[in-house]
Amino acid sequence: MHWERCRACFACAEVCPTLAREPAGKEYTPEQLAEEVLKDREFFGKEGGVTLSGGEPFSHPAFLKELLPLLKKEKIHITAETCGYFPWKALEKVLCQIDLILFDLKALTPELHQKLTGKSNELILENLKKILQLKIPHQIRMPLVPGYNDREDELKKIAHFLKELGEKEIWLLPYHRLGESKLKKLDSELKPLGIKPMSDSELKNKAQILVKEGLQVKTFKFTLSPD
């Protein structure tokens, strides 16, 4: 594949006899996307709805400003996943239309966050504080990567920071390797980290550090609470 010649027209996918190429996405207007969502409404049940994910959904504020009123008009529950790195003024009115925010907190130490993500965490922490002030329902989550952000001192700093904000729990998302297979398909310059995912016992040991600092820790496998 000559990526430098690609115009994202999908003509190659239409004529490929082995279906080796296929579109991985589709463009929608806000109205078209809302219509597509509503097709599955009967499957949502009492607890279902729409999750804005990505990528970073808050990097498209203009689109969300048009989409969310269409969904709220139909009383659709809206959840948004975010890394927290977004311009507050552009999203302030949008945030008030979201029913649940899943907020990722990767590291508290500024130097560590800069090293891991290439960005400062100052804006992220300020946005988190504002979300809490607005009392938007939320879950604070920490993607836990062995050897990168799972040191005891870092976990303690995060626990102290959240407790100062009045938070009582955090979700831990243990590192997995499910996305590595996509790198080759995307012809990405990124390489697999070669990290072994944590065992359940290793994850519990990390969780206990946070629990001892007074936080309830939730994962998709267990919940640990302070005594």
Secondary structure, 3 states (H helix, E strand, C coil): CCHHHCCCCCHHHHHCCCCCCCCCCCCCCHHHHHHHHHCCHHHCCCCCCEEECCCCHHHCHHHHHHHHHHHHHCCCCEEEEECCCCCHHHHHHHHCCCCEEEEECCCCCHHHHHHHHCCCCHHHHHHHHHHHHCCCCEEEEEEECCCCCCCHHHHHHHHHHHHHCCCCEEEEEECCCCCHHHHHHCCCCCCCCCCCCCCHHHHHHHHHHHHHCCCEEECCCCEECCC
